[in-house]
């Protein structure tokens, strides 16, 4: 079997968020001198087995003289992407150049968009996809790639239009389904989002642990934001998120990310008791350092979970590790990631119950949407704003809390929890509007799932 078959299989797995991306490791076995096989295997191995990745990288480099122009372009982009002292802007420019020459390479587009996601730059991600769109208007996966940066830029109408256009081509595209869920969720159409996603869920069995549990995280969050009975959220956690760990090919860290994200949402809403000892069970898994430093977002959630369950020394070790990682970054990246470090330190204090200290770290003008560089979407970041709102209220800063909650409600006014927080703020400030807000919250609490 030539290397082309596992390479093509790998490309397919990347585009569908499949759980068999490891198929790329077969490619160098079938053609040890194939530059494309080796460099893609290096990229796949980079986070889990750096020494193996280096071996693949060296093999690719040794065969460059026989490589095609496409292989050389991919080698240049990927080898720089996995270099220790990379500059993300340079990595972006290399992918921009690659895609100008090879606009049909949707896997390189996906890789470049992931880079932009961790740069916190959806604007650059949109530039990439718009550049290659004319060459790919009939392709299965291009519209999901177009929709996501539009979502992150707040262009919901354009994102919905792109996603629906792609959905006509391929209703099984999980990234498109995910994009449409984002739109419904942002518009507070929680029942519509849940019915749509649960209808799509039979097609998710081939997805990676991340994509499968992330889509169910969205479903659970829609139930939670729509004030559904908490038992529904517990059922999703047990049967569709945590249960993924029973599969032999599950990737635990990808499951933990969505599990921890959901439990933080539940905790902020005061519903954690309904989850029994599940947070402690998750925290015990997160003490395993094999799950550390894979994702900034997961590290921050881990710090909160460990601190909340009194695993203080472990949480402090992880914090020290993050600071050490930052110290080894280039100066530009160090400045960017300081915001991520700030959130990590604040979540440690919040987990310990030290709201005042956490607030001092975040400051009076905190906005979680400025922290995209931790590798989180707007919906994933929302919970950090909610943590901030609750800490303002817990420390008696009613007027500030009212100001920021009212501002958020102008964007999304269909979330009962935010109205309850506003009611609490009005009560603290002895404002008569509290009664009106209570009525608004009550109406929403029965509107979606009750």
Secondary structure, DSSP 8 states (H G I E B T S, - for coil): --HHHHHHHHHHHHHHTBS-GGGGGGHHHH-TT-HHHHHHHHHHHTTT-HHHHHHHHHHHHHTGGG--HHHHHHHHHHHHHTSTT--HHHHHHHHHHHHHH-TT-HHHHHHHHHHHHHHT-HHHHHHHHHHHHTT-TT-SSHHHHHHHHHHHTT-HHHHHHHHHHHHHH-TT-HHHHHHHHHHHHHTT-HHHHHHHHHHHGGGGTTB-HHHHHHHHHHHHHHHHHTT--HHHHHHHIIIIIGGGGGSTT--HHHHHHHHHHHHHHHHHTT-GGGGTTHHHHHHHHHTSGGGTTS-HHHHHHHHHHHHHTT-HHHHHHHHHHHHHHHHTS-HHHHHHHHHHHHHHHHHHHHHHT-HHHHHHHH-TT--GGGGGGGT--HHHHHHHHHHHHHHHHHTT-HHHHHHHHHHHHHH----HHHHHHHHHHHHHTT-TTHHHHHHHHHHHHTTS--
